[in-house]
């Protein structure tokens, strides 16, 4: 379970900050960050449910969703800066 928690935390760092907008989009596509975040958070939540840790399951799903929204949010903010 701890490995899943740490993996979700690290996924958020998988797209290098400070790169150009184009490079960040390429990183998202190449590393499959969004698909990984979704898949890992669902697997982690399923394991938590199996162990009857329902609050943890909800938290893990929310953290995975947060990774996705933060990645898109960072890219969107940079795009708006360019405009």
N, C-alpha and C positions, 0 to 999 in steps of 0.2 A: 504494500500500500504506500509506504514512504517513497518508493521509487517512482510511482505514478505522480505523487504530489510534487516531487522535485522536478520531474520531467515537464509537467505543466508549467511550473515556474520558469524553467529554462527555455521553453518554447518562445516565451515572450522576448527573449534576448536573441533569438535566432536570426533576426533580420538586423544586419549591422546598421546602427544609427550613424548619421553623418554622411552616408553615401548620397549620391544624387537620387532624385525621385525615380528616374528610369532604372537605376541600379536596385533600389528597394523593391520596385515591382518585379524585376527579374529575380531577385532573391526570394520573394514570396512564391513565385511560380516554381523556381528550381527546387527549393527546399520543401515545398508542399506544406508550408507552415499552417495554413488554414485547415487543410485536410487532416494534418497530424493533430492539431489542437482538438478538432472535433472528435476524431477517433480515439485519441488517448483519454480525453475527458469522459467519453461515454464508457470506455472499458473500465476506467477507474471508478466511475459511479456504479457500474454494474457490480464490481467487486465489493464496494462499500455496502451495497444493498444486500448482497449475499451474506455479509457479516452483520446485517441488521444495523448498520451505521447510516441511517437515513439522512441525518443532518449533514454528515460528511459527503454523502452522495450528492446532495443538492449543492453544497459548496464547490465540489469538484466540477460539476457541470457549469456552474456560474463562472468559475475561474477559466475554464476552457472557452466559454463564450466571451469572457473579458479579453482574452488573448486576441481573439479574432477582431473584436471591436477596437482595441487599442492599435492593432496593426493598420486597420483601415483608417482610423482616426488620425494617426500620425501621417499617413500618406496624404490624406485629404487636407490636413493643415498645411503641409508643404505645398500642395498644389494651389491652395488659396493664396499663399504667400507669393507665388509666382505671378498670379493674376494681378 
